[in-house]
Amino acid sequence: MPESPFYTAVESRRTVRHFLPDPVPQEVLDRALDAARLAPSSSNLQPWEFVIIRDPKARQAANAVCLAQMPAKTAPVLLALVTHRDTWRRNRDEILRTFESRGPLRKSQSSYYKKIIPLIYTTGPFGLLGPLKRLFSRMASMFKPTPNLMSRADIRVMAHKSTALAAATFMLAMRVEGYDTCPMEGFDPWRAARLLDLPRGAEVNMFLAVGKRSEKGVWWDRVLMPRDWAVREI
């Protein structure tokens, strides 16, 4: 890879499973979190929330929720990255408010956020409208390219994809700062939701352990699949 801070971070980033007890300075954590907020998201709706678990009792419970994995137990900082499926109205309204504070709202901005976004994200009582919208999209696609108008399950997938982009940005930012991370998908989702007091429509995307790697932090050599398994042209 070319020599640059970005490619160096990409190359040196590893999933670290054992951390030193050295604390992570708050200013470092803040810079990485602000970098993560710049990550791309569907329609810029930013359906994520980073929860820093500091309270000792909450941290002990979170370690258990993460199945007592070594990264959770040894990392000086543990975060939960939460996906919010139902914050699109609030976030849409904030986008419109910000646009309007900068000058007259453009017609394209008004049309997109006031008409298209509700059409896509509204799923009706109990989500019953969602499957009908998806069926309509599929039938229309037989005649011309048509976007998926999305069921509740589609919105959930979208929100998790956007949240994962924020997580990846955060992890690379921490690596640039000289710190390491471990994304953990192995956890009890029901206990996690209770611990974090999550509202309906929210769920944990992953837990992130953060700190400096110890000598036994990287367990195995990196293995990449063949490039032609991951990249193709048509």
Beta strands, then each sheet from edge to edge (+ up, - down):
strand 1: 48-52
strand 2: 77-84
strand 3: 180-184
strand 4: 202-211
sheet 1: 1+ 2- 4+ 3-
end
